[in-house]
């Protein structure tokens, strides 16, 4: 999930939407990047919008199901 977060953070529109939906800011992400709640937020974020999920999975070269428990 860390790799997925890296893709989200590296993409301006995805990053802005992720930060807006989660309420996190850059400092919080840097301080808590590997904590379960942050990684869960990434998974929920991707599971909530299929185009984002498919984009991140494509960039990472993985199946979308590997990034989303609800898929």
C-alpha positions as CSV (number, residue, x, y, z in Angstrom):
1,X,0.0,0.0,0.0
2,X,3.0,2.3,0.4
3,X,3.7,2.1,-3.3
4,X,0.1,3.0,-4.0
5,X,0.4,6.0,-1.7
6,X,3.5,7.1,-3.5
7,X,1.6,7.0,-6.8
8,X,-1.3,9.0,-5.3
9,X,1.0,11.6,-3.8
10,X,3.0,11.9,-7.0
11,X,-0.2,12.7,-9.1
12,X,-1.4,16.3,-8.4
13,X,-5.2,15.7,-8.9
14,X,-5.1,12.4,-7.0
15,X,-3.1,13.9,-4.2
16,X,-5.4,16.9,-3.8
17,X,-8.5,14.7,-3.7
18,X,-6.9,12.3,-1.3
19,X,-5.9,15.1,1.1
20,X,-9.3,16.7,0.8
21,X,-11.2,13.4,1.5
22,X,-9.0,12.2,4.3
23,X,-8.2,15.5,6.1
24,X,-4.5,14.6,6.1
25,X,-1.9,17.2,5.2
26,X,1.7,16.7,4.0
27,X,3.2,16.9,7.5
28,X,0.8,14.3,8.8
29,X,1.5,11.9,6.0
30,X,5.3,12.3,6.4
31,X,5.0,11.6,10.1
32,X,2.6,8.7,9.9
33,X,3.1,7.2,6.4
34,X,3.3,3.6,7.4
35,X,0.7,3.6,10.2
36,X,-2.3,1.3,9.6
37,X,-4.9,4.1,9.5
38,X,-3.0,5.9,6.7
39,X,-2.6,2.8,4.7
40,X,-6.3,1.9,5.3
41,X,-7.2,5.4,4.1
42,X,-5.3,4.8,0.9
43,X,-7.1,1.5,0.3
44,X,-10.5,3.1,1.0
45,X,-9.7,6.1,-1.3
46,X,-8.8,3.8,-4.1
47,X,-11.8,1.6,-3.5
48,X,-14.1,4.6,-3.6
49,X,-13.4,5.6,-7.2
50,X,-12.7,2.9,-9.8
51,X,-10.9,5.1,-12.3
52,X,-8.3,6.0,-9.6
53,X,-8.0,2.4,-8.6
54,X,-7.4,1.3,-12.2
55,X,-4.9,4.1,-12.8
56,X,-2.8,3.3,-9.7
57,X,-2.9,-0.4,-10.4
58,X,-1.8,0.2,-14.0
59,X,1.1,2.4,-12.8
60,X,2.2,-0.2,-10.3
61,X,1.6,-3.1,-12.7
62,X,-0.7,-5.0,-10.3
63,X,-4.2,-6.2,-10.4
64,X,-6.7,-3.7,-8.9
65,X,-7.9,-6.4,-6.5
66,X,-4.5,-6.3,-4.8
67,X,-5.1,-2.7,-3.8
68,X,-8.7,-2.8,-2.7
69,X,-10.2,-5.2,-0.2
70,X,-13.8,-4.3,-1.3
71,X,-13.1,-4.9,-5.0
